């Protein structure tokens, strides 16, 4: 009896081995310059032939790398089935040998052990697996020339890549043009919508306020023309330097007050009427100021020697005192 612990350790290894051998694969490596042989998925002809052969072997097939110069052995026994007795797998394995710098066998040698009912030319009898894709050069009938022709296959592969590249370029260009047209249409619709919205916003309906005759419509201000009846402005005159100050001198008229130096007597202008404004005096003619001589005692004015003494009027005697009158003393 196997120990459960050993079984638990061996189960992952068995599962891994079953996964490895239940898948189609190859350990062959093509040389540089053989990339044109790959299919659209980038798979080598060795791997594609393994996928097709595995369909008749429970999904298991391995295409080994060449040990000798080749070619690969033809199908025999249970391997001589419809998955291998066809020109597609023959062409793929011939290319797999050639990409490893091996030899290529003939078509008649390849089907020598195949039942005639399983032989298929220029086609693969089953639907290819979804994991792979048959290249176009592998669908050529080699029975006409007797063997797979590498030059013909490469020409077909190159032509197929150019046609697929052109179609891809056309699809890319069409997508770009369609995208640009779509963006232009969206931009035009957005522009029309925005313009229509602006037109609706510009039409402002006057709203009555207070008086029904009043409208809130904005009226622009009118420009006022400049006035021309104001004349020419006076020219600017610079300030004059004042005359230097002189002290008053009776003999120098330039030091007299402005009214006196101009030849006017301010004493004859008038007198105050008591109402805040002067009234004209008896003499309204202004005379120049004159220095009159002072009177001399004993001169022509009738005075002599010293001035006469001041004369005072005699004082009246006080009234007689009345009996019982107030004497001015404090009364007790």
C-alpha positions in Angstrom: 0.0 0.0 0.0 1.4 3.4 -1.0 1.8 5.8 1.8 -0.6 8.8 1.6 2.2 11.2 2.1 4.1 9.7 -1.0 0.9 9.9 -3.0 0.4 13.5 -2.0 4.0 14.3 -3.1 3.7 12.4 -6.4 0.3 13.7 -7.5 1.6 17.1 -8.6 4.3 15.5 -10.6 1.9 13.2 -12.3 -0.5 16.0 -13.1 2.4 18.1 -14.5 3.5 15.1 -16.7 0.0 14.6 -18.0 -0.2 18.3 -18.8 3.1 18.3 -20.7 2.4 15.2 -22.7 -1.3 16.1 -23.4 -0.2 19.2 -25.3 1.2 19.6 -28.8 4.7 21.0 -29.0 8.2 21.0 -30.4 11.8 21.4 -29.3 13.1 22.2 -32.8 14.6 25.6 -33.4 14.6 27.3 -36.8 17.6 29.2 -38.0 17.6 33.0 -38.5 16.1 34.0 -41.9 13.3 31.4 -41.7 10.8 33.8 -40.2 8.8 33.9 -43.4 7.7 30.3 -42.7 5.8 31.3 -39.5 2.1 31.6 -39.6 0.0 34.7 -38.6 0.3 33.8 -34.9 4.2 33.7 -35.2 4.3 29.9 -34.8 7.0 27.9 -36.6 6.1 25.1 -39.2 7.3 22.5 -36.7 4.8 23.7 -34.0 1.9 24.0 -36.5 2.5 20.4 -37.7 2.5 19.2 -34.1 -1.0 20.8 -33.5 -2.4 19.2 -36.6 -0.9 15.7 -35.9 -2.2 15.8 -32.2 -5.8 15.9 -33.4 -5.6 12.2 -34.2 -3.6 11.3 -31.1 -5.7 12.5 -28.2 -4.2 16.0 -28.4 -0.6 14.7 -27.8 2.2 15.2 -30.3 5.8 16.3 -30.1 7.9 17.2 -33.1 11.6 16.7 -32.0 14.6 18.5 -33.3 16.6 16.8 -36.1 19.4 14.6 -34.9 20.6 13.7 -38.3 20.3 15.6 -41.6 16.7 14.4 -42.1 14.2 14.3 -43.5 11.5 13.4 -41.0 10.2 9.8 -41.2 6.9 9.3 -43.1 3.8 8.2 -41.2 3.3 4.5 -40.5 1.2 2.2 -38.4 -1.4 4.0 -36.3 0.4 7.3 -37.3 -0.7 6.8 -40.9 -4.0 8.6 -40.4 -5.9 11.4 -42.1 -4.2 14.0 -39.8 -0.8 13.1 -41.3 -1.4 11.6 -44.7 -2.0 15.0 -46.4 0.1 17.5 -48.3 -0.3 20.2 -45.6 1.5 18.2 -42.8 4.1 17.0 -45.4 4.8 20.6 -46.5 5.0 21.8 -42.8 7.5 19.0 -41.8 9.5 19.6 -45.0 9.8 23.3 -44.0 10.6 22.3 -40.4 13.5 20.2 -41.7 14.7 22.9 -44.1 14.7 25.6 -41.4 17.1 23.4 -39.4 19.3 23.1 -42.4 18.0 19.5 -43.0 17.0 17.6 -46.1 13.5 17.5 -47.7 11.9 14.2 -48.8 9.5 13.5 -51.7 5.8 13.4 -51.5 5.6 9.8 -52.7 7.9 8.7 -49.9 5.7 10.5 -47.4 2.5 8.6 -48.3 4.1 5.2 -49.0 2.4 3.7 -45.8 -0.8 5.7 -45.9 -4.1 4.1 -46.9 -5.4 5.7 -50.1 -8.6 6.7 -48.3 -6.6 9.0 -45.9 -4.5 10.8 -48.6 -5.6 14.4 -49.1 -4.0 16.9 -51.5 -3.8 20.7 -51.2 -6.0 20.7 -48.2 -6.4 19.6 -44.6 -9.3 17.2 -44.0 -10.2 18.4 -40.5 -11.0 21.8 -39.0 -7.7 23.2 -37.7 -7.4 23.7 -33.9 -8.2 27.2 -32.6 -4.7 27.4 -31.1 -3.0 27.5 -34.5 -3.4 28.6 -38.2 -2.3 27.0 -41.4 -0.1 29.3 -43.6 -1.1 29.8 -47.2 2.2 28.4 -48.6 1.4 25.0 -47.0 -1.8 24.7 -49.0 0.1 24.3 -52.3 -0.1 20.9 -54.1 3.5 19.4 -54.1 2.4 16.4 -56.1 2.8 18.3 -59.3 6.5 18.8 -58.8 7.1 15.7 -56.7 8.4 17.5 -53.6 8.0 20.6 -51.5 9.6 23.7 -53.2 11.1 26.2 -50.8 11.4 29.0 -53.4 7.7 28.7 -54.4 6.7 28.6 -50.8 8.7 31.7 -49.9 7.2 33.6 -52.8 3.7 32.7 -51.7 4.5 33.7 -48.1 5.9 37.1 -49.2 2.9 37.8 -51.4 0.5 36.8 -48.6 2.2 39.2 -46.1 2.1 42.1 -48.6 -1.6 41.5 -49.3 -2.4 41.2 -45.6 -0.2 44.2 -44.8 -2.1 46.2 -47.5 -5.4 45.2 -46.1 -4.2 46.1 -42.6 -3.0 49.5 -43.9 -6.3 50.1 -45.6 -8.2 49.2 -42.5 -6.0 51.4 -40.4 -6.4 54.3 -42.9 -10.1 53.7 -43.0 -10.3 53.8 -39.2 -8.3 57.0 -39.1 -10.4 58.7 -41.7 -13.6 57.6 -40.0 -12.3 58.8 -36.6 -11.4 62.2 -38.1 -14.8 62.5 -39.8 -16.5 61.6 -36.6 -14.6 64.2 -34.6 -15.4 66.8 -37.3 -19.1 66.0 -37.1 -19.1 66.2 -33.3 -17.2 69.6 -33.5 -19.7 71.0 -36.0 -22.7 69.9 -33.9 -21.1 71.5 -30.8 -20.4 74.7 -32.7 -24.0 75.0 -34.0 -25.4 74.3 -30.6 -23.2 76.9 -29.0 -24.1 79.5 -31.6 -27.8 78.8 -31.3 -27.5 79.2 -27.6 -25.7 82.6 -28.0 -28.4 83.8 -30.4 -31.1 83.0 -27.9 -29.2 84.7 -25.1 -28.7 88.0 -27.1 -32.4 88.6 -27.6 -33.3 90.4 -24.3 -37.0 91.1 -23.8 -37.6 94.5 -22.0 -39.1 94.0 -18.6 -41.5 96.8 -17.4 -40.6 98.3 -14.1 -42.9 100.6 -12.1 -44.5 102.8 -14.8 -45.8 100.6 -17.7 -44.2 103.1 -20.1 -40.8 102.4 -18.5 -38.5 99.9 -20.2 -35.4 98.3 -18.9 -33.7 98.4 -22.3 -30.3 99.8 -22.1 -29.7 103.1 -23.9 -26.2 104.1 -24.7 -24.9 107.4 -23.6 -24.6 110.2 -26.2 -21.3 112.0 -26.6 -21.3 115.7 -25.7 -19.6 117.9 -28.2 -16.9 120.2 -26.8 -17.8 123.9 -26.2 -16.4 126.6 -28.4 -17.9 129.7 -26.8 -15.5 129.9 -23.8 -12.9 131.9 -25.7 -9.2 131.5 -25.6 -7.7 130.9 -22.1 -5.5 133.6 -20.7 -1.8 132.9 -21.0 0.1 131.8 -18.0 2.2 134.6 -16.4 4.9 133.7 -14.0 4.9 135.1 -10.5 6.7 138.5 -10.1 9.4 138.9 -7.5 8.2 141.3 -4.8 10.1 144.5 -4.2 12.5 144.5 -1.2 11.0 145.9 2.0 11.9 149.5 3.0 11.1 151.1 6.4 8.9 154.1 6.5 10.5 157.4 5.7 8.5 160.7 5.7 10.8 162.1 3.0 10.6 159.0 0.7 7.1 158.6 -0.9 7.9 155.0 -2.0 7.7 154.1 1.7 4.2 155.6 2.2 1.1 153.4 2.4 -0.3 152.4 -0.9 -3.3 154.8 -0.7 -1.2 157.8 0.4 1.6 157.1 -2.1 -1.0 157.0 -4.8 -2.0 160.6 -3.9 -5.2 160.0 -2.0 -6.3 161.3 1.4 -8.2 158.5 3.1 -9.5 161.0 5.7 -11.7 162.7 3.2 -13.3 159.5 1.8 -16.2 159.6 4.3 -17.2 158.7 7.8 -19.0 155.8 9.3 -22.8 156.1 9.5 -22.9 153.5 12.3 -24.5 150.9 9.9 -21.3 149.1 8.9 -20.7 151.0 5.6 -19.0 154.4 5.1 -21.0 157.3 3.7 -19.4 159.9 1.4 -18.1 163.0 3.3 -18.5 166.6 2.3 -15.5 166.5 0.1 -15.3 163.6 -2.3 -12.4 165.0 -4.3 -9.2 163.3 -3.3 -6.3 165.8 -2.8 -2.7 164.9 -2.5 -1.3 164.8 0.9 0.4 168.0 2.0 2.6 168.6 5.0 0.9 171.6 6.7 3.0 173.7 9.1 2.3 173.5 12.8 0.9 176.7 14.5 3.3 178.7 16.5 2.3 180.5 19.6 2.5 184.2 19.1 2.3 183.9 15.4 -0.5 184.9 13.0 -2.9 182.6 14.8 -3.3 185.1 17.7 -1.3 183.3 20.4 1.4 185.0 22.2 4.3 183.6 24.2 3.1 180.6 26.2 -0.2 178.9 25.6 -3.1 180.4 27.5 -4.3 178.7 30.6 -7.2 176.3 30.4 -10.4 178.0 31.2 -13.0 175.9 33.2 -16.6 177.0 33.7 -17.5 178.0 37.3 -19.1 175.3 39.5 -22.6 175.8 40.7 -23.1 175.7 44.5 -24.9 172.6 45.9 -28.6 172.9 46.7 -29.5 173.6 50.3 -29.9 170.7 52.6 -33.4 169.7 53.5 -34.2 168.9 57.1 -34.6 165.2 57.8 -32.9 164.3 54.7 -30.4 161.5 54.1 -27.0 162.4 55.2 -25.2 159.5 53.6 -24.2 158.0 57.0 -25.4 154.6 58.0 -28.7 154.9 59.9 -29.1 153.0 63.1 
